[in-house]
Amino acid sequence: MLESGNRTYHRKKITVSFFLCTAILILLFFRLVYLMVAKADYYGAKAVELHERERSIKAARGQILDCNGTVIADNKTVCTISVIYSQIKDREAVIAMLCKELGLSEEYVRARVEKYSSIERIKSNVDKETGDRIREYDMAGVKVDEDYKRYYPYGNLGSKVLGFTGSDNQGIIGLEVIYDAYLEGKAGTILTVTDARGIEVEAAGESRIEPVDGNDLKISMDMNIQSYATQLAAQAMETKQADSVSIIVMNPNNGELLAMVNVPEFDLNNPYEVSEEVLLAADISGGDAENLTTEQKQNLLNAMWRNGCINDTYEPGSTFKIITTAAGLEEGVVSPGDGFYCPGYIMVEDRRIRCHKTTGHGSETFTQGIMNSCNPVFITVGGRLGVDRYMYYFEHFGLLNKTGIDLPGEAGTIMHRKENIGPVELATVSFGQSFQITPIQLVTTVSMIINGGNRVTPHFAVRTMDEGGNITKEFTYETAE
């Protein structure tokens, strides 16, 4: 009786297990059908993604145009030469052809052609003519991809304003880096399918995601004025045996910069080649230049790229007398007909401060004192203003703040603390010494005096435009009274 009951129990247990296993197998079957049929596209795409390799396609960087529509920063089509190991049929022929066309050593090319990888880059930034010749060989496993390299038609003209781009086509200095987001565009990709070893599957072909070109940037610079100003600066540098000369041309009513020159300039198409002028300034001969360390060369390049109009401060000297004149007239401590006497110097406490004309200008009106650029006259006006009122105008002319120019690395004013300004310091400040400002700061402040008291923001950018010439952004710059 007990034995019969055990057999019945085990029979039931086996039956339940059988149906349970059958149910699980049926569920797995339907799940498999669902994945293979209903979700086939989804998992197929995932499989392709897993075995896809990407080759980047550079976007055409937006052009930079001057105010007349002249292109001053453009793009040149170049090629990237690569090889695919699994597709090469005649390695020796490929090596010989690449050595011949690219001017590379056999050792260098062979190491890359024989490297077992999905794709191996041989050389970038190859001129289009050479790329076209390599493509005409029609050799299996050799890829020629076209992309872009920045090109500057005017060479060194406006170099420290425009700036240049690196190998990745991104801005390094100047307007190229400030407006990089507008100019750079969006890179595309070439997608190729590979096998489990990462080797490209030739039969699978390739697909492309096309790049989106960057926006063109129209600026206020006038290349005719820039060219003329550069010639004048070069003449002045040679005549005066100066290390450098800067010229700024700006519209005082709206802050648009028509020209900004810093000679010596550098070749925008070869920005990493140290110029002779920089080597001479550093007292380095041609032979020594070949033995420069990486750090020494980088320091020389930084000096060559430096924009003195905005990166460097200097004592403005007599040009600053315009500000003292404006403050004195506005405050009413002097009038054009007031009389002064210049014996060639003026005593301030125990200091004798000379006029540039050591024999003196004698009797003169304030108007004549301005014409003579007479130091004693301006020292007297500064003394009448006093420290508090002079510093009030210094601050309200915006001289303690940066101008906000759309170029990188603007330097700030170096000025005495108010509590440290005594009679002697006030006297020297009155004719533009013992403090430092940038050339762009001086031009901006003088423009404020010219235009009736509006502080303008100096700038180059006017607008960005798409391929069709449609305006994508207009840059506006506020003025403050």
Sequence and secondary structure as in RCSB ss.txt:
>XXXX:A:sequence
MLESGNRTYHRKKITVSFFLCTAILILLFFRLVYLMVAKADYYGAKAVELHERERSIKAARGQILDCNGTVIADN
KTVCTISVIYSQIKDREAVIAMLCKELGLSEEYVRARVEKYSSIERIKSNVDKETGDRIREYDMAGVKVDEDYKR
YYPYGNLGSKVLGFTGSDNQGIIGLEVIYDAYLEGKAGTILTVTDARGIEVEAAGESRIEPVDGNDLKISMDMNI
QSYATQLAAQAMETKQADSVSIIVMNPNNGELLAMVNVPEFDLNNPYEVSEEVLLAADISGGDAENLTTEQKQNL
LNAMWRNGCINDTYEPGSTFKIITTAAGLEEGVVSPGDGFYCPGYIMVEDRRIRCHKTTGHGSETFTQGIMNSCN
PVFITVGGRLGVDRYMYYFEHFGLLNKTGIDLPGEAGTIMHRKENIGPVELATVSFGQSFQITPIQLVTTVSMII
NGGNRVTPHFAVRTMDEGGNITKEFTYETAE
>XXXX:A:secstr
 HHHHHHHHHHHHHHHHHHHHHHHHHHHHHHHHIIIIITHHHHHHHHHHHTEEEEEE      EE TT  EEEEE
EEEEEEEE GGG S HHHHHHHHHHHH   HHHHHHHHTS SS EEEEEEEEHHHHHHHHHH  TTEEEEEEEEE
E TTTTTTHHHH  B TTS B SHHHHHTHHHHS B EEEEEEB TTS B GGG EEEE  B   EEEES  HHH
HHHHHHHHHHHHHHHT S EEEEEE TTT BEEEEEEES   TTSTTS  HHHHHHTT  HHHHTT  HHHHHHH
HHHHH  HHHH  B  GGGGHHHHHHHHHHHTS  TT EEEESSEEEETTEEEE SSTT  EEEEHHHHHHHT H
HHHHHHHHHHHHHHHHHHHHHTTTTS    SSS     B   GGG  HHHHHHHHTT SSBB HHHHHHHHHHHH
TTS B   B EEEEE TTS EEEE     B 
